């Protein structure tokens, strides 16, 4: 039973009775007879407080991060592993016989575009699993996502299930947080995409350089050292490409392996052209905007790295469909456009609003807010980005969490004051439903109403409570 610790430093605190391991869990509620319980120390919950519960449920081996614990049953084996969360991936891999070596692992990292890119790949490839912000999917089975990148144990279980179901490509968004704490340390990636890096998550990483360092770790995990697709229009992407010129580069602005250009917008999307090896390839897509062309180019580069021909890559673009909560149109027959999008950073807002501006015949009205208990330095930047392409702003709550919504909105308003944005061109409505109602009612023919920040999310976090709330549902309600 100790072979699950191969490659991990461990110490047996108490050697109990021998048993056959059934499964491994870090949630005591999931424990059944003959399971292993991993007592992880979390930011809010300490798994050591639930050891007795795990024993009641039938656990026979307890892995701990603390040595000074009371052993109440000498028949139970206790093993100490320092920094258990970082080692859990190897322990899980040992138990499940390293399923990640039997499947192609594809990773996407960056601030914006990870989810859209994962959907593009999911549509372009066959026999896929997709792991990310919106949810997890194994072939046609949908699974709720607690984290963008799952805990290493959950990740190995998802990969193992994928292998057993015959999945060929395991597509995953790789967050900076997951890279920093070691959730993916046990993986080798067949190919990765770097989308961009803009200010986000500095409440955790503190500086942009630390944020970049976390993202850059992914490139040391490549199975093929040249198997990356990198956006060189982004300064951080340029730094990554400079570290290995054999990475596939993509760009809309300069010389690169894959160069993209939008030719025209259509009622159903846009027409674009790719230049690759001095040859042009025209294609149409339902996705719109420069930022989505970047996402498409990144995925094209990845498929080329995987051995697809350029003709195969171009032919598969037609399979790409809309992404939930990303430039999602809400249409109830009105004569103005309503768009719901997940944009929740200044860069994300600027990208989508630049596109909205280009396709709008009249006013651009933007509803947005900022999340609570998160990086407050980005709030005024989000306001400036929203103001850049909007004719009218409605500032509201996003997920305030335990922070005062009025304080969050004051931080946002400070950005508008810094650029002397006219007071008559924006309003503050703290209640998000009321803000959406106001936005719908003020919209006129040929306007575009952007509801930004939550996208696919069907909840709002008020205090520590998660309530049902869906921007798309609210828009439909008031469009009636």
Secondary structure, DSSP 8 states (H G I E B T S, - for coil): -GGGGTTS--EEEE---------EESSGGG--TT-EEE--B-SS-BGGGGHHHHHHHT--EEEES-S------TTSEEEE-TTHHHHHHHHHHHHTT-GGGGSEEEEEESSSSHHHHHHHHHHHSSSEEEESSS-EEETTEEE--SSSS--HHHHHHHHHHHHHTT--EEEEE--HHHHHHTTTTT--BSEEEE----S--HHHH-SHHHHHHHHHGGGGGBSSTT-EEEETTSHHHHHHHHH-TTSEEEESSS--SEEEEEEEEETTEEEEEEEETTEEEEEEES--SHHHHHHHHHHHHHHHHTT--HHHHHHHGGG---BTTBSEE--SS-SSEEEEE---SHHHHHHHHHHHHHT-SS-EEEEE---SSS-TTHHHHHHHHHHHH-SEEEE--S--BTS-HHHHHHHHHHHHHHTT--GGGEEE--SHHHHHHHHHHH--TT-EEEEES-TT--EEEETTEEEE--HHHHHHHHH-
